[in-house]
Amino acid sequence: MTMKFTLAPEPDDLTRERGRLLFAAPVEFLKGVVAMAGLPPADRVEICFAGRSNVGKSSLINALTGRKNLARASNTPGRTQEINYFTTTEGPYLVDLPGYGFAEAPVAVVEKWQRLLKAYLSGRVTLRRAFVLIDARHGVKAVDDEILTLLDRSAVTFQVVLTKVDKISKAEREKVIEQVAQALTKHPAAHPEIVVTSSEKGEGVATLRTIIATME
């Protein structure tokens, strides 16, 4: 049976408020991790953000938390080589993973952080969900498929978040949603709801906050 993929619904007032309150409370940078031994204690649920370089991860994390510079974007795509941990007040860890697919860095460095990424995804027992960011202007590419397959093999539920939807027309939006939904049919770890966002315009931010805040 093929899973049907749909857009995540708008939250109701009660759950929207839960999401607002979670991110209205302090969110702090905890640490950058370059090896599995450096991970903080697995004492709470965590969710992570993955995506190819320049997909808008830092912008989305800043929009979610309502803070301009909590997550810092590099001017050079692929420069973020650490797993960055952020703490929420009485909520999950937010984990910003290194961008994949393009990096202006030595091959050995790229390979090292790719190994770290794989080790984290397959070995972190408290990881509840991975949010995989896909640029709405491009849809799912082969390099995205690689990370989605890794998440399948690691048995980590992932949910696709389309970014930068303000950069495309309504017709293009419908087309890319269809392309993404089709690509996800071959990935058993995919969550059935796709979140559509624009960090610049704020679209979808409340929905994503609510999903995170209500995750068991």
Disulfide bonds with the S-S distance in Angstrom:
none
